[in-house]
Every structure is written in C-alpha cells, then in structure tokens.
Amino acid sequence: MSTLYFEDFAVGSKRDLGSHLVTEEEILTFARQYDPQPFHIDKEAAQKSIYKNLISSGWMTCSIMMRLLVDNMTSKAASMGSPGVDEIRWLKPVYAGDTLSVSLVVLDARASSSKPDRGVVHTQWEATNQRGELVCTVKGMGMYGRRPA
C-alpha cells in the first residue's frame, strides 16, 4: 500500500480500521493497572452493579481504537501526530466476548496556511460491537504531510 497523504482524506469518506475481540483477561489487566473501579476488576462487584458483569474501562476501549487506528492507517500515512482530541463518548458498555469494529470518518480537512507541507484532518472514530451497536466515539484531529510534488 502506498503512503496516505493529507490529500487522501476526503471529507465524508469512511475507513474500516479492523476489529478486536475483547477478553476478560485484558479487561482485568488493563483495569488493575489503570482504572481499578469495582465493575472493571471484581466480577462479584460487577454483577451487583448496573452493568451486571465486568466491563471494559472506557479508556481501554479508546486504547483498542487507537491500536487499530495505528495498525491499519496511521502507520501507513504521512502522520505528523495530533494536536488533540475534542470529544470522547462512551455510549454502551463493552463486555468480555464483545468484538469491536472500528472505523474512521473524515469530518473536515484543511491545508495549513502557515505550514504548506501539511494539513489537519478532523475525524470521528466509531467503535461498534458485534450487534452493530455504537459503543464509543472519539472526535479529534491529526496532522498529515502533503503529497510531495
């Protein structure tokens, strides 16, 4: 695959970024280290919670989305990093056994007026579960190099 440049991000386009099967082991491992809330680390407590079972930390869900983004797009692009994320929404819980499918939608793309070698692409990442339910969205932006002349 050839390198993706700023010019390859058409507004309205959508890219499939792959999928990931969420396991109980990774829910527990991630949560014990980064988000040790009872419904992420304790099966008994989780069963008594509003979720009725262990759920992934929202931050773990975002990390899965990021991994799929890097593996299936950013590593193939003239990426220059990101100036930030504007919005994260955790819409539904993610359980062990869920398969997350992630896609990226281009919301806006603007060439830099001050730095002609790059442009900024505003995107929304969308994660759905195996039932097609939207579980998480992330709105942010990335900087990409312009196609060499």
N, C-alpha and C positions, 0 to 999 in steps of 0.2 A: 504494500500500500504506500502511496506517495504521501508526503507530508501535507498536513492540513494547515492552511494559512488563513488569515483573517478573512480573505475573500471567499472562502469556502463555507462560511457560516451565514447562510441566507435566512433572513427574518422569516419566521413561521416554520422553518424546517425542524424535523424531529429525528433524533438519532437514538437507535437502540444501543444500550450500553451493557447488555447481558443480564444474567441473573445469578442469584446466590441462594443456596439452601441454608437457612438459619438453624443452628443446632443448640440444644440445651447447654452443651459444654461451653460453647463460645459465649452464650448469654451469661453464664455464671462467671467465666474467666474475665470477661470484659467488666462486668458489674463489680466483681470483687475488687478489681484494681481501680476503676474509675467512677463508678456510680452505685455504691453499695446500699441502695434503698431496698427495703424488705421484699418488694414484689419483683426485684431483679435477682436476688441472691438466696432467698429462702422459700422453698417450694410450699411449705406449710403456711407461711405468712401470705404468700401469693394466692393460695387457694381461698384464704379468708378476705382477700382484697376485692375491689370492684372488678378486677381482671380475671379472677378465678383460676389463674395459673401464672407461672413465670412469664414475664415479658422482657423483650429486649429493651435496653436503655435506648432512648431516642438518640443519644449520642453514638451508640453502637450502630443504629440504623443509618445515621449520617456517615459514619465511617465506612460502612459497607458500600454506600452510594459513592463515596469518594474513591474507594478502591476500584470499583467498576468503571468510574469515570477515567481514572488514570490508566488502568489496564487497556481499556477499549477505545480511548480517544486522545486524552492529553499526551500520552507517551508517543503518539503518532502525529502530534501537532507542534507547530512553532509556538509553543506556550511560553509566556513570559511571567507566569504567576497570576495572582489575583489581588486586586485591591480590596476585596472583601465580599461578605455575604450580607444581603439585606434582610432576608426573612427565612425562617425555618418554621414549618408547621408539621407537628406530629398529629396526624388525623385519626389513626386507628392503631391499636396495639399490635406489636409483632411478636408472635409466639414461636417457640421451637417447632420446627417442621414446616414453617412458612417458607415459601420460595419467593424472594423479592426479585422483581424485574424492574430495571431502571432505564429510564430514557431521559434525554435532554432536549428541551425545546428552546429554540433561539427566539428571544423576545425582541431584541434590538441589537444592532451592530453599527458602530460609528468609528470611522477612521479618526485617529488623533490629529488635531490641527497643529499641535506643538511638536509632536514627535512622529514624523512621516513614516517611520519604519514599523509602526504598529497601529492596532485598533483595539477597541474594547467591545466585547461581546457580552450582552446581558442575557442570562439564561434562566430557565427553571428546570431543575432536576425533579423527576417524578418517580416515586417507587410505588409499585402495586404488588399486592400479594397474588397468590395462585388463583384467587377467586376474582381477580381483576379489580379489587378494591384499592383505591388510592390510600396509602398509609402514611406517606411523608412527601413533602415538597420543600425544595430549597431554591430560593431566588438569590442570584448573585451575579458576579461578573468575572470575566477572565480577559487577560491581555494576550493578544496573539500577534506574531510577526506578520508583516505584509509580504505578499509573494514577491520574490526577487524579480527585478526587471530582466 
